[in-house]
Amino acid sequence: MSDNIILEMRNITKEFPGVRALDDISFRVKRGEIHCLVGENGAGKSTLMKVLSGVYPHGTYSGEIYLDGQLQQYGGIRDSEKAGIGIIYQELALIPELTIYENIFLGNEIRKGMRVNWNETIQQANAMLRKVKLNVNPATKIIELGVGKQQLVEIAKALSKDVRLLILDEPTSALNEGDVDNLFDLMRDLKSNGVTLIMITHKLREVMEIADSVTVIRDGKSIITLDAAKGEVTEQAMIKHMVGREINNIYPPRAHKRSDEVVLEVDDWDVFDPAVDRMILKKNHFNVKRGEIVGFAGLMGSGRTELALSIFGNPQGYRIDGDLMVNGHKGRFNHPQEAISAGVAYVSEDRKRNGLILMQDVRQNTTLANLRALASRGVIDGNKEIKVANEYKKSLNIKTPTIQQKVSNLSGGNQQKVSLAKWLFVSPNILILDEPTRGIDVGAKFEIYTLMNRLVEQGMSIIMISSELPEVLGMSDRVYVVSAGEITGELPVAEATQEKIMQLATMN
């Protein structure tokens, strides 16, 4: 093995009951580089890194792992940590009620005799926080930190274990643009200080910004490694190798045809949130016409999700003033069931917490929002439920061997399709999609975009909330921009640009 190679995984195969997740993968990482792993959901990226980090110990897979030329056989995470490998998962593993310093050294306590040396722990935690450029008191509880700062605490925790190879699994999925910039600056600093980084991500624009090398994984196989220095890392090249075919335009073309019939209108919409004791939406007005996609753009915290929830039956218990007109009928919904009955559906931005019941199967989740349509005298018709679930499995191309599969076992893209199926089964004419492609791969995005086009061509109206400006511009007929709880502008898509949207998004 070359001295320039810090990691080599040879012929790794990992099987689960009925599934070969990794199929003879070989993978090499150069010392002191940022190496990105990309691929569709379920391609095997996270599984490969779990093999590397000892989550799946030696003996549960076939193949060999070499670190600095030495064969590694990890029996668990502690073994990989001792070897200098750290991993930070998409779901952060911090304990909210503990302090920063307690979290950093949890399980790796600094002791003086039999007791924890808290003074030394706090001093060392301060040193780690300086390394990640996080200027906070180490006695601060995790619950008081935003997601971006929690991410930095996770990295500080990894650095406290003398990590030389750091794995980041979807590190930017919940970060705003400022936090992403800070994270990337830190990654570059770590690289300059000799740390090698592996990043799993779906965000191809970020890959082009940060990666030195990119390995594409598809269907459990390593397809190709691209070198940024040679100009090989392009969005088109990555998409081609990820999905196994050319996708020349990730946003499928659609004629921007719509009627002038207004199906939803909001006027003078004020929303007060008692939980935070402040007004979160002020004097908003907008409308949606039949057969169009209306995009809502804005920075995180601008109030877009709150606006959607206040329309969809107000499940958060906001105090609302203003007028709502839906399909020609004036009035407000006091419960989501009232909104559903009026033909309004809402697909949550957080499918795992609010959109799906992960321990139930595809069949149960698909029919969950409209069980009345399957019931006779209060009893669910099981055969009808199976038929409905199989129809949506086929029409939405949900990749699962059976509708009896638990949703927790599906990839993110297929979970999102199940969430969509659940709400399409209520037959809405107005569909609110909150971050519809968050955390899913480019192939699944294309399928969801194609579905959205098909739905509006059939006369449905879609409100799409998205933090990805290319998505807003690529899919919308019109764009509303929200800033600090107020709609600051409306743009026809033909006149909208990222610069105009950002200008409106930062007005307040």
Summary of the structure (lengths in Angstrom):
residues: 508
radius of gyration: 24.4
end to end distance: 56.4
largest distance: 76.8
contacts: 1661
relative contact order: 0.10
helix: 35%
strand: 28%
